[in-house]
Amino acid sequence: MAVTGGGDRLRGEDVIRHAAAVPKLPGGQPFARPGSWVRDAARLRPADAAWAFALRAGLAVALPLVALILAGHTAWAGIATFGSFAALYARDAHYRSRGRVVAAAGLGLTVAVFLGTLAALAAAPELPGIVAVSLVGAAATWLCAVFRVGPPAGLMFAFATAVSAAVPATTADLWRHPALTAGAAAAAWVIAMAGAAVDRDAPRRLAVARALRRAAGVLDAPAGPAGLRVRHLAATAVAQAWAALPARGAAALEALVARAESALAGLGTREELLGLADAVARRGPVPEVASTATEAAGITGRHLSDSGYRDLLRGPVRGTALGGPLLVAAARVALGALAAGAVAGLLAQLTGLGHPYWAAVSAVAVLQGTNLLVSLHRGLQRALGTLAGLVVAALALALPGDTWTLVAGIVAAQVVAELLVIRNYGLAMLAVTPLALLVGELGAATPPLDLLRDRLVQTVLGCVIGLLCAAAVRTRVAAKHLDLAVAACEHTTAGLARTRETRPGAAERLLVAQLTALREAYDVASGEPGLTPAATDRVLTAERNARLALARSA
């Protein structure tokens, strides 16, 4: 199928005119509209290629469970499951990146299980376990944010540490548990990479299709911060699409990403972009478009250095001190897990309430966002989703059956959870809640009513403490980081013509990287109280001027 773009052949001056016509944002502060929190938390996100990933995740969990149960080691199956969680990472990444991320996740989960098992060997493992969960959760959250590792980010590492610390262990388990985790992680890596033998370009085509769809949304984006959020998501999707492409040999896909990038300046039509997205997502010939002069110049610029846009997503970290607010987010995780675990442990001593590690893990889950607003959403989603999920869990625990029925339930819950989490985290808790309870049943049976009570109380406790920590750790790092990002973008924009003469292509690449950093900085700061309308207006002005400069450079 060939789709041409002859009707959209625009010159560089057309780009300038369209970019200059972008209206100013009136600004706004999300915290000025408390009624929107629940609506935002309940919003469903679009999803594509969800079934393929969900089935991979289900198979990765099923393999070690079946193997260990057949070998007569059912008690080991729960620990091995943590290695399977490596398959939950790099959901839509191209295979080169996916292989690295899944391997790193497997190594991290193995280390997490080792540290948890080490804590379990202590005479009184409760305190060492809480400390281990808080430190692992904080470190994993920070590393996942720095290297742009998406959901579930640091959560699964904290979960693996918490459960490993709660399971009675012997000195032999100090090597056995990590070995089981590493074996399951290796199997998860093979499963995650198996699709390369069928269609190696599938993730790249999916990334390009997603960029086109996101870009189409920019053409009718609303005014205000909501519109800036749409542009941020579109620009990030475009950057990820560029990063997914090989250095050479993908001219047709490059032209499509360049067309998506044109939409960021207000060019093109929604219908054309959506049609191209549907065409490229299907197997078969890649749709062809005739690049405009500006698009062709942009593609050429990406080949001016060996690394090109492959390093685009790492540029903002080095160039604009992105680590600042991420360190604050990591500190929140450490404090939240420590506080939630300590309070839950005290309640366990006073009331006999079990599974205190669920509170620490819930706090980590709530605090995975980089700002207070995201934490509010996660807290609402996890608490309300768990309440509904307990009804499903009660029905699952009441069903008669043997170990194989339990395994079937675990695998089914994992598949459903991955199908739903891309839509809404709270909705996913309908499956995550029974999944956590069923995995716990593999090691040691617990009276169902006690299990359901513990899950409800500890989850709500962890969510509340997590939100308190998100509100308590207040700094001006996010606002300062936004100021740095805006200033860096303005400085590069002002000197673009001069720098281009001495280092062709380098200034353009730096400015595009800084635009990505600017949107990320705004994404963090806009979720914290105190952002003024003037700051929002300055962000859009800097972004618009940068696009004007990039258009002139073409």
Solvent accessible surface area in square Angstrom, and as a share of the most:
residue,aa,sasa,rsa
1,M,125,0.56
2,A,73,0.56
3,V,34,0.20
4,T,102,0.59
5,G,3,0.03
6,G,44,0.42
7,G,91,0.87
8,D,22,0.12
9,R,142,0.52
10,L,44,0.22
11,R,143,0.52
12,G,19,0.18
13,E,87,0.39
14,D,9,0.05
15,V,10,0.06
16,I,42,0.21
17,R,141,0.51
18,H,65,0.29
19,A,2,0.02
20,A,60,0.47
21,A,78,0.60
22,V,37,0.21
23,P,96,0.61
24,K,124,0.52
25,L,8,0.04
26,P,97,0.61
27,G,10,0.10
28,G,16,0.15
29,Q,27,0.12
30,P,17,0.10
31,F,37,0.16
32,A,73,0.56
33,R,121,0.44
34,P,79,0.50
35,G,54,0.52
36,S,10,0.07
37,W,66,0.23
38,V,92,0.53
39,R,152,0.55
40,D,41,0.21
41,A,8,0.06
42,A,67,0.52
43,R,142,0.52
44,L,109,0.54
45,R,107,0.39
46,P,101,0.63
47,A,33,0.26
48,D,40,0.21
49,A,53,0.41
50,A,16,0.13
51,W,158,0.55
52,A,55,0.43
53,F,2,0.01
54,A,0,0.00
55,L,101,0.50
56,R,48,0.18
57,A,1,0.01
58,G,2,0.02
59,L,93,0.46
60,A,0,0.00
61,V,2,0.01
62,A,18,0.14
63,L,86,0.43
64,P,13,0.08
65,L,0,0.00
66,V,53,0.31
67,A,59,0.45
68,L,24,0.12
69,I,20,0.10
70,L,131,0.65
71,A,65,0.50
72,G,60,0.57
73,H,72,0.32
74,T,44,0.26
75,A,68,0.53
76,W,71,0.25
77,A,0,0.00
78,G,12,0.12
79,I,7,0.04
80,A,2,0.01
81,T,2,0.01
82,F,2,0.01
83,G,0,0.00
84,S,1,0.01
85,F,8,0.03
86,A,0,0.00
87,A,3,0.02
88,L,13,0.07
89,Y,3,0.01
90,A,16,0.12
91,R,39,0.14
92,D,35,0.18
93,A,27,0.21
94,H,17,0.08
95,Y,16,0.06
96,R,95,0.35
97,S,23,0.15
98,R,9,0.03
99,G,10,0.09
100,R,141,0.51
101,V,33,0.19
102,V,2,0.01
103,A,53,0.41
104,A,64,0.50
105,A,6,0.05
106,G,5,0.05
107,L,121,0.60
108,G,24,0.23
109,L,0,0.00
110,T,23,0.13
111,V,74,0.42
112,A,2,0.01
113,V,0,0.00
114,F,78,0.32
115,L,64,0.32
116,G,0,0.00
117,T,0,0.00
118,L,83,0.41
119,A,9,0.07
120,A,12,0.09
121,L,58,0.29
122,A,39,0.30
123,A,117,0.91
124,A,67,0.52
125,P,38,0.24
126,E,95,0.43
127,L,120,0.60
128,P,48,0.30
129,G,7,0.07
130,I,26,0.13
131,V,58,0.33
132,A,16,0.13
133,V,3,0.02
134,S,4,0.02
135,L,112,0.56
136,V,21,0.12
137,G,0,0.00
138,A,13,0.10
139,A,54,0.42
140,A,12,0.10
141,T,8,0.05
142,W,81,0.28
143,L,83,0.41
144,C,10,0.06
145,A,30,0.24
146,V,20,0.11
147,F,127,0.53
148,R,64,0.23
149,V,33,0.19
150,G,39,0.37
151,P,109,0.68
152,P,28,0.17
153,A,19,0.15
154,G,0,0.00
155,L,18,0.09
156,M,21,0.09
157,F,17,0.07
158,A,0,0.00
159,F,31,0.13
160,A,0,0.00
161,T,0,0.00
162,A,2,0.01
163,V,23,0.13
164,S,0,0.00
165,A,11,0.09
166,A,54,0.42
167,V,52,0.30
168,P,125,0.79
169,A,22,0.17
170,T,81,0.47
171,T,111,0.65
172,A,34,0.27
173,D,13,0.07
174,L,49,0.24
175,W,164,0.58
176,R,54,0.20
177,H,8,0.04
178,P,17,0.11
179,A,55,0.43
180,L,30,0.15
181,T,0,0.00
182,A,44,0.34
183,G,44,0.42
184,A,5,0.04
185,A,9,0.07
186,A,58,0.45
187,A,26,0.20
188,A,0,0.00
189,W,96,0.34
190,V,92,0.53
191,I,19,0.10
192,A,2,0.01
193,M,37,0.16
194,A,57,0.44
195,G,27,0.26
196,A,22,0.17
197,A,99,0.77
198,V,107,0.62
199,D,32,0.16
200,R,145,0.53
201,D,61,0.31
202,A,41,0.32
203,P,7,0.04
204,R,35,0.13
205,R,23,0.08
206,L,27,0.13
207,A,12,0.09
208,V,0,0.00
209,A,0,0.00
210,R,53,0.20
211,A,0,0.00
212,L,0,0.00
213,R,81,0.29
214,R,81,0.30
215,A,0,0.00
216,A,0,0.00
217,G,20,0.19
218,V,15,0.08
219,L,51,0.25
220,D,92,0.48
221,A,25,0.19
222,P,73,0.46
223,A,70,0.54
224,G,5,0.05
225,P,24,0.15
226,A,59,0.45
227,G,0,0.00
228,L,1,0.01
229,R,105,0.38
230,V,44,0.25
231,R,31,0.11
232,H,15,0.07
233,L,50,0.25
234,A,0,0.00
235,A,7,0.05
236,T,29,0.17
237,A,7,0.05
238,V,3,0.02
239,A,4,0.03
240,Q,82,0.37
241,A,0,0.00
242,W,13,0.04
243,A,16,0.13
244,A,4,0.03
245,L,5,0.02
246,P,35,0.22
247,A,42,0.32
248,R,154,0.56
249,G,84,0.81
250,A,13,0.10
251,A,77,0.60
252,A,36,0.28
253,L,13,0.06
254,E,15,0.07
255,A,9,0.07
256,L,0,0.00
257,V,0,0.00
258,A,4,0.03
259,R,2,0.01
260,A,0,0.00
261,E,34,0.15
262,S,15,0.09
263,A,0,0.00
264,L,17,0.09
265,A,7,0.06
266,G,33,0.32
267,L,9,0.04
268,G,22,0.21
269,T,72,0.42
270,R,95,0.35
271,E,130,0.58
272,E,37,0.17
273,L,1,0.00
274,L,59,0.29
275,G,35,0.33
276,L,0,0.00
277,A,0,0.00
278,D,69,0.36
279,A,6,0.05
280,V,0,0.00
281,A,47,0.36
282,R,133,0.48
283,R,177,0.65
284,G,42,0.40
285,P,100,0.63
286,V,37,0.21
287,P,0,0.00
288,E,104,0.47
289,V,19,0.11
290,A,31,0.24
291,S,31,0.20
292,T,7,0.04
293,A,73,0.56
294,T,26,0.15
295,E,8,0.04
296,A,46,0.35
297,A,39,0.30
298,G,27,0.26
299,I,26,0.13
300,T,82,0.48
301,G,19,0.18
302,R,23,0.09
303,H,54,0.24
304,L,95,0.47
305,S,37,0.24
306,D,132,0.69
307,S,47,0.31
308,G,11,0.11
309,Y,17,0.06
310,R,102,0.37
311,D,40,0.21
312,L,10,0.05
313,L,34,0.17
314,R,118,0.43
315,G,16,0.16
316,P,2,0.01
317,V,37,0.21
318,R,175,0.64
319,G,47,0.45
320,T,8,0.04
321,A,60,0.47
322,L,8,0.04
323,G,20,0.19
324,G,26,0.25
325,P,5,0.03
326,L,9,0.04
327,L,102,0.51
328,V,24,0.14
329,A,3,0.02
330,A,9,0.07
331,A,50,0.39
332,R,6,0.02
333,V,0,0.00
334,A,26,0.20
335,L,82,0.41
336,G,0,0.00
337,A,0,0.00
338,L,72,0.36
339,A,31,0.24
340,A,0,0.00
341,G,2,0.02
342,A,55,0.43
343,V,61,0.35
344,A,0,0.00
345,G,16,0.15
346,L,106,0.53
347,L,56,0.28
348,A,25,0.19
349,Q,140,0.62
350,L,129,0.64
351,T,96,0.56
352,G,57,0.55
353,L,17,0.09
354,G,22,0.21
355,H,45,0.20
356,P,42,0.26
357,Y,40,0.15
358,W,8,0.03
359,A,0,0.00
360,A,3,0.02
361,V,7,0.04
362,S,1,0.01
363,A,0,0.00
364,V,0,0.00
365,A,0,0.00
366,V,0,0.00
367,L,2,0.01
368,Q,24,0.11
369,G,10,0.10
370,T,40,0.23
371,N,6,0.03
372,L,18,0.09
373,L,22,0.11
374,V,56,0.32
375,S,1,0.00
376,L,30,0.15
377,H,30,0.13
378,R,43,0.16
379,G,2,0.02
380,L,59,0.29
381,Q,20,0.09
382,R,9,0.03
383,A,23,0.18
384,L,112,0.56
385,G,7,0.07
386,T,0,0.00
387,L,96,0.48
388,A,45,0.35
389,G,0,0.00
390,L,18,0.09
391,V,96,0.55
392,V,64,0.37
393,A,0,0.00
394,A,37,0.29
395,L,119,0.59
396,A,33,0.26
397,L,34,0.17
398,A,80,0.62
399,L,122,0.60
400,P,120,0.76
401,G,61,0.59
402,D,93,0.48
403,T,48,0.28
404,W,107,0.38
405,T,65,0.38
406,L,38,0.19
407,V,8,0.05
408,A,62,0.48
409,G,25,0.24
410,I,0,0.00
411,V,32,0.18
412,A,55,0.43
413,A,11,0.09
414,Q,3,0.01
415,V,21,0.12
416,V,66,0.38
417,A,3,0.02
418,E,18,0.08
419,L,34,0.17
420,L,41,0.20
421,V,42,0.24
422,I,46,0.24
423,R,96,0.35
424,N,8,0.04
425,Y,18,0.07
426,G,11,0.10
427,L,65,0.32
428,A,0,0.00
429,M,0,0.00
430,L,53,0.27
431,A,6,0.05
432,V,42,0.24
433,T,0,0.00
434,P,7,0.04
435,L,18,0.09
436,A,13,0.10
437,L,0,0.00
438,L,12,0.06
439,V,19,0.11
440,G,39,0.37
441,E,35,0.16
442,L,11,0.06
443,G,50,0.48
444,A,70,0.54
445,A,91,0.71
446,T,35,0.21
447,P,80,0.50
448,P,71,0.45
449,L,146,0.72
450,D,53,0.28
451,L,3,0.02
452,L,28,0.14
453,R,108,0.39
454,D,4,0.02
455,R,5,0.02
456,L,59,0.29
457,V,59,0.34
458,Q,0,0.00
459,T,0,0.00
460,V,60,0.35
461,L,32,0.16
462,G,0,0.00
463,C,4,0.02
464,V,74,0.43
465,I,18,0.09
466,G,0,0.00
467,L,43,0.22
468,L,114,0.57
469,C,9,0.05
470,A,0,0.00
471,A,46,0.35
472,A,72,0.56
473,V,31,0.18
474,R,97,0.35
475,T,71,0.41
476,R,183,0.67
477,V,45,0.26
478,A,13,0.10
479,A,51,0.39
480,K,127,0.54
481,H,5,0.02
482,L,6,0.03
483,D,77,0.40
484,L,101,0.50
485,A,0,0.00
486,V,2,0.01
487,A,46,0.36
488,A,25,0.19
489,C,0,0.00
490,E,70,0.31
491,H,138,0.62
492,T,16,0.09
493,T,27,0.16
494,A,89,0.69
495,G,7,0.06
496,L,4,0.02
497,A,59,0.46
498,R,161,0.59
499,T,35,0.20
500,R,75,0.27
501,E,145,0.65
502,T,106,0.62
503,R,137,0.50
504,P,90,0.56
505,G,7,0.07
506,A,24,0.19
507,A,1,0.01
508,E,33,0.15
509,R,44,0.16
510,L,78,0.39
511,L,0,0.00
512,V,21,0.12
513,A,10,0.08
514,Q,15,0.07
515,L,1,0.01
516,T,4,0.02
517,A,0,0.00
518,L,0,0.00
519,R,9,0.03
520,E,29,0.13
521,A,0,0.00
522,Y,10,0.04
523,D,43,0.22
524,V,11,0.06
525,A,4,0.03
526,S,16,0.10
527,G,1,0.01
528,E,18,0.08
529,P,64,0.40
530,G,64,0.61
531,L,17,0.09
532,T,72,0.42
533,P,73,0.46
534,A,74,0.57
535,A,27,0.21
536,T,0,0.00
537,D,40,0.21
538,R,92,0.34
539,V,1,0.01
540,L,4,0.02
541,T,39,0.22
542,A,4,0.03
543,E,9,0.04
544,R,34,0.13
545,N,66,0.34
546,A,0,0.00
547,R,33,0.12
548,L,21,0.11
549,A,13,0.10
550,L,27,0.14
551,A,5,0.04
552,R,151,0.55
553,S,29,0.19
554,A,61,0.48
